[in-house]
Amino acid sequence: MSTNFIARLLGMVVFALLGLYGGSWLGRDLGEQQIIYVFAVSLVGMLFGLVMTPYLTTRPMLALRAMLGKQSAETLFSGLIGLLAGLVIAALLAFPLSLLPSPLGDTLPFIGVLIFSYFGVSLFVMRQNDIANILGVITSRHENGAAPKWSQQTRTILLDTSVIIDGRVADIAKTGFLPGTLLIPRFVLNELQYIADSPDSLRRQRGRRGMEVLSELQKASSVVVRISDVDVEGVREVDDKLVILARQMKCPILTNDYNLNRIAELQGVPILNINELANSVKSVVLPGEPLVVNVIQEGKESGQGVGYMEDGTMVVVENGNKYLNREINVTVTKVLQTAAGRMIFARPDEK
């Protein structure tokens, strides 16, 4: 039997008994008609209990359970600590408040419990990231006897699906250039699983690659990775959920998705873009500097040859088509910064 059905039966019995006693008390002056009055009130109580009991018991509990289930463990833990702190403060103030003259002494202790409980929960939930960092510091000191690593003391960083599939995040995180906890919401993980189960072979390979990257991140001792069940109500798109969640948690999003980058910037959400990082750390060359380039293909313009530096920067060699599949010495003539990255123009050295 379902919970609702059991609740209806119990509610029907309870309200029927209440109607029985209430009808007896209300109809005590009716004489012989008291039995009819009691029966009618009891029947009304029975029907009320049968219909309304789920709205008074099981449905509010299910709604509360669903609401709590959507909150992260950190939020629930912080709220519980805040509630305990508020109750402790209210208990300390209850005795002096109770000494006040009536009615203040009778009502202020109870009002204090409500106020301090509310502010305790609100404050601790609002600062849940700081509380998690403090607990991480204490735990690390207790276990290792030393100060924790820098990556365990700093901010939370949300990961986008595109950056997980890209794979470079694992190498960057291992180097220590991403201090903080890498947070992966459950809806991002679900999208990654959906891609991994795609009938399209290319998308399926990308999704499985993302799963391997996540596994690699979780195994790395220098990286703190956490998967959270926190969700955003009323939004279906993963990018929109990430932006709203980042605004709520006041943390950046790690991505290389151009559209997500633009949407987040318009809403004031900080973005960590791996493509921008890759462009920033490429070798800096100036006009007139010598290079050694392996020309591997012809360029778009007549006579051009194209090669690449070790960091992937494209080098366009003037009159380089006659040096295909050869390493040659070139001199940089111009450096061009484009949206796709840095492009270098050079000419072969004269022998």
Secondary structure, DSSP 4 states (H G I P E B T S, - for coil): --HHHHHHHHHHHHHHHHHHHHHHHHTTTSGGGHHHHHHHHHHHHHHHHHHHHHHHTHHHHHHHHHHHHTS-HHHHHHHHHHHHHHHHHHHHHHHHHHTSPTTHHHHHHHHHHHHHHHHHHHHHHHTHHHHHHHHHHHHHHHHHSSPPPGGGTS-EEEEPHHHHHH-HHHHHHHTT-S-SEEEEEHHHHHHHHHHHT-SSHHHHHHHHHHHHHHHHHHH-TT-EEEEE----TT---HHHHHHHHHHHHT--EEE--HHHHHHHHHTT--EEEHHHHHHHTSPP--TT-EEEEEEEEE-SSTT-EEEE-TT--EEEETT-GGGTTEEEEEEEEEEEEETTEEEEEEEEPP-
